[in-house]
């Protein structure tokens, strides 16, 4: 541990491993430190991996990576207590190479990905906690770990230590995040035979489905739930911002139990056996919460840099892309022999010029808007379900009259101006 490396990467999640892989591939001496028993043992996400950013790192990775199912259908549920309005897309073009996205189990995928980094030359050390960065004359020169004599030194330290990055906080790169900038998600892996999954989700072969659930899944609070198909298991989970949990006095495990018992969800899970229970913090602050990402001898990537687009459930792809950008900046800095903040700002420039920051900026006001005005989840989603029930109930009333009645019920309850104001506010937040 006392030897000098070109790069030390803290955290073997998608961002950290992406950076380690690309640095090692370019001939740099890399140390990848993971606090868990193995990569993926501490990492949690709903379970969707997008193809594009991973393929940029390892072409045709799907031919060997431990993936679950290629997703051919994406559904969205607007759920009330006993009903759901649903829409989505199913396309068989997603069932053939190069695919669009996949369901994955992180414990399997992360180990495989880290192994690929090791094959490129990175040194992986597990079960090691980095307690602080070593700073000398204003420059990060290494890390201190919980191992005896556990100091390691490098030209650059990359912080990929997750949403509540204590290391970047120690460096003063970010403040304490507010409860409305962080979500707590709990999920469960439920084993179910493949034929049962295919029958219940109307799937063939190894095709997969994802369902994103809004509304009653979080008891009307800001957040989402999900139900994803694996080969022989389901991932089900639900999350809300910490501020919503505090205000509504919600307990995470009770919310998940409520979701599993919901009449729209329960039939999909019937007969399944619980295999794993997980909980994880997710950055929800978006563009307004992105911290300082480059300093003298240090870069911040992935969740540690708050790079999650909650609206489009994108996180792992942003993490991988940020790790690759960080590696590219480090390779150039190595050529120049300059690891100052000015040199490493190549990463910041690439990041802010990419789809990652552009998408985060597009939705920078969304979370705040929907939390500040809870009527979107608490009132409009139940209203939508009631309207659809009324419209599709055949009772002898002409459809034109039904449409007028639905509009009257909506505007009578809130007033036409208030409804239009809410519509405009929501459109402005996501446009």
N, C-alpha and C positions, 0 to 999 in steps of 0.2 A: 504493500500500500504506500510505501514511502517513495516509490519511484515516480518519475515525472511523465505525464501523459500530454498529448496534444489537446485532448478533449476529455472532460468528465461529464457524463450525462446522469442526472439524478432522476430516476423514475423510468421503469421499463414498460410504460403504457404505449399507445400508438404514437404519441408525439416523440417521446424519448427514444424509442426503438427506431423510429424513422430517421431521427437525427444520427443516432449511433451507426445505423446501417450505411447511410450515405457517406458519413465521415470515414468509416473504415474502408468502404469501397474505394474511396479516393486516396487510400494509403496512409491515413492518419492513425495515430496510436490512441485508441479509445477505451475508456473505462465506463461501463454501464452499471450503475448501482441500483438495485431493487430492494425495497424494504420487506417485501413479502417472501414467503417460502419459495415462490417461483413467480415469474411474470404472469399476471392474470389472477393470482390468488387474492389480490387486494383490489383489483380493478372491476368496475361495474358499469355497464350501460344496458339500455333496453335490449340490444342485440342486433342492430342493423348496421352493416358495413357497406359503404358505397364503393363501387368498383373503380371509378376513375382515378382517385388520388392514390389508391393502393397500387394500381396498375402502373402509374407513373414511377413508382419505386421498384416494383418487381413485376415485369411484364408477364402476363398470363399466369399470375399467381394462383388463380382458381383451379389450376390443374393439379396443384399439390397442397394447397392450404387446407386446414381442417375446417371447412365451411359446413353449414347446416343445409339450408335450401336457398336456391335463387328465388328471389321474390318476383312473382308474376302478377300479383294483385295488391293494391294498396287501397284500403277502405278507411273512411272517416265516419265516425258515429257522433251525432248530436243527441245525447241521451237524456231522457227524463226518467222518472221513477219506474214507469212500466212501459216505456216505449222508446223507440230510437228512430231518428231520421238519418238515413245513411246515403252516402255517395262515394264514388271511388273510380278506380280504373283497373282493368285487367287486360294485359296484353301478352300474347305468346311470343312476341319479339323479345321479351325479357327472359324467356325460357331457354334461349340459345346464346352462345358466345357472341359478344363479350359480356353479356348480361348487364344489368343495371345496378343491382345491389343484392345482398345476401343476408340471411340471418346467421348469427354466429354465437358461440358460447365463448366468452372471453378467456376462461381458464384454459381452453384448448388453443384458441387463435393466438393469444399473446405469447404463449410458450413457443409456438412455431415461429412467429415473427422474430422473437428475440434470438432463437436458434439461427435464423438466417443472418442476423447481425453478427453473431459469433462466428459463423462460417466466413464472413467477410474479414474477420480479424479482431472484432471487438472482444474485450474481456468483460464477462458478465459476473457480477458478485451479488448473490441473493442474501436475504435475511440481514440486511445492513441498513441502518438508519443514519442518514446524514443529519447531523445535529446543527451544523452551521457552516457558512462559507468562511473561508480564511481570506481576510482582506489585508493588503499591505500597500501603503501609500495610495489609498483610494482605488486600488485594483483588486479584483477577485483573483486569487492565485491558486485556489484549491478548496478542498472541503475537509471538514472534521467529522468523523463517524463515531458510532458507539462501539466500534471494535477496539481492542487494546492496540495502542500505537496506530490508531486508525486514521492517520492523516494522508491525504493524497493530493498531488499538485498537478496543475495543468495550465496551459495557455488560456483555455476557455472553459468555463463551467456552464453547462446548459441546465436550466431548472425546468424539469417536467414533473414536478412533484404534486400536481393536482390542484383542485379548485382553491383550497385554503392553503396556498403555498406559503409555508412558514419561512422558507428561506428568502423568497423575494420580499416578504414583509420585513424580515430582519435587515435587509439591505435598504429598506425605505422605498421600495418600488411601488407598494400599494398600501392603502390604509386598511383598517378592519372593514370588511364588507358588511353592508346593512342586511337585515333579514329579508328585504324585498329584492336583494340582488343574488340570492342563493335559494335553490330549491332542494328539498329533501325527497328523494325517490326511493321507494321500497319495491322490491320485486321478488317473485318466486318462480323457480323452475319446477314445472309439474310434468312428471313422466306420463306419457300416453302412447299407446301403440300407433305405429305409422298408419295403419288402415283406418283407425278411428279418426285420426287427424284429417286424413284425406276425405273421409266421408263427411265430417262435420263442416269442413271449410270448402267443400266442393273442389278438391284438388286432385291432380293426377301425378303419379310418379313422385318425383322429388320437388315438385313445385311448391312455393311458399306464399303465405299471405301475411300482411301486416294490417293491424287495425288500430287506429288512433282514436281515442274516446274522450269526448269533452262533455261537460255539463254535470250530470248527477254522479259521474264517476268520482268527482272530487267534492260532492255535495254542494255544487254551485260555486266553489272557490276557484281562484285562478290556478290552473294547472291542467294536466292531462293524464290519461291512463293509456295503457297499450296492451295488446295481445298479439304475440308473434308466434309463428309456427317454426319449430325445429324439426329435425328428422324424426325423433321419437319423444319429443317433449314440447311444452309450450312455455313461453316467457310471458308472465303477466305482471304488470306493475302499475303504480300510480304515484304521482308526485305533485306537490304544490310548493309555492314559495314558503319559506320559513315564516314570513310575516303573516301569510294567510293561515298557516297552522296555529300560530300564536293567537291571532284574533278569534278564530273559530274554535280554539281549544281542541284541535284535532290531534289524535295519536296516530302515527304512521301505520302501525300494524292493524289498528282498527279500521282505517280507511281501506287498506288492502283487503281485509276480511269483508268489508261492506261491498267492495267491487266484486269479489269472487261469488258473493251470494246474490248479486243483482240478477233479476229474472232474464235479462238480455244476455248476460255473460255466463251464468251458471251452466246451461246446457253444453257449452263448449268444453267445460272442465270436468264434467261428470265422469266418475270412475278413475280420474287421474291420481297419481301419488306424488306428494310433495318431495322434491329431491334437494332443493337448496333455497335458502332465504337470504336476501342481500339488501343492503341499504347503502346509499351513496349521495353525497352532495353534488349538485350540478350548478355551474355558474349560469345565472339568469340575467345578469346586469347588462349583457350585450355591449354595444359600442361605448356607452357612457362609463363602463366599468373596466375597460381595457387598461391595464397598468403600464408602467414604463417597461419596455420589452428588451432594451439593450443598455449595457453599461460597460465599463472598463473590465474586460475579461469575463463577461457574463451575458447570457441571453435567456429569455423566458418564452416557453412554447406551450401549446395545447391548453388544457384547462387552467393551468397556472397563469396563462395570459387571458383567461376568460373568453376563449374562442369557442363559443357554442351558440348556434342559431336555434333557439328553442322553438321558433315558429315552424321551422322545417325539420325539426328533430335531427339536425346535423351537428356532430361533435367530433366523432372519430376521424372523419374525412378532413375536417379542418385541422385537427391535431396532426395528422400525418403530413399534410401540406405544409404546416408551419415548421415541423421538424425538418422537412426537406429543405425549406428556404433557409433555416438556420444553418444547416450543414453546408449549403452552397456559400453562405456568407463566411463561414469559418474556413472553408477551403481557400477562398480568395484572400482572407486575412493571413493565412499561413504562407501563401505565396509572397505576400508583401512583408511578412514578419511584423505585422502591426495588429495588435489585439485591443486597441483602444476603442472607446465607445464610438468615436468618429468612424473607425474602420468597420466595426460590427453593425453600424447603423444600416449597412447594406440589407441586413435582415429586416429591419423596420420598414425600409423603403419598399422592399419586395412584398412584405406583409400588407402594408397599407395600399399597395397598388393591385392587390389580388382580389379575387371574389370574396375572400373571407371578410375583410374589413368593409368592403363595399356592401355586402349583404347585411352585416351587423349594423352598418349605418342606416340602411334602408328601414330596418325595424327597430331603430334605437328608442322609439317612444312607445312601442307596442305593449311591453310588459307593464310599464307604468300606467298607461291608459286603462288597460283592462283590470288592473288592480284598484286603481282609483275609482273606477266606475263599475262596480260589481254587477250592475244590471244585465250586462251582456251574458254572463253565465247563469245568474240567478233568476232572471226574468225572461230574456229573449229566447234562450234555448227551450225552456218549457213551453213558451208561447208558440214556438215553431212546431213542436210536437203536437200541441193541441190543434193548431191550424191544419196540419197534414191529416190528422185523424178526422177532423171535421170534413175536409175536402174529399177524402177518399171513402167516407161512409156513404153508402147508397141508401138514401132515405126518401127519395122522391123530390128532393129540392133541386131545382136547376143549378148547374155549375156556376153560371154567372151570378146567381143570387148568393151562392156559397162564398164566392170570391168577395162580394160586397160585405157579407156578414163577417168574414174573417178580418177584412180591413177595418170595419167598424169596431170590432172587439179589440184590435190592437191599438187604434188611435183613441178609443173611448177610455181605455185604461190609463194611458200615459199622455194623451194629447198629441195631435199631429205635429206640432212644432217640436215637442220633446223627442218624438220618434225620429224626425228628420235630423235633429241635432245629434242624436246618438249615432245614427247611420253615418253622418259626415265625420264625426269624431273617430269612429272605427276605421273608416276608409282612409282618413288622414294618417292614422297610426301604422297602416300596413301598405300604403300606396308605393 
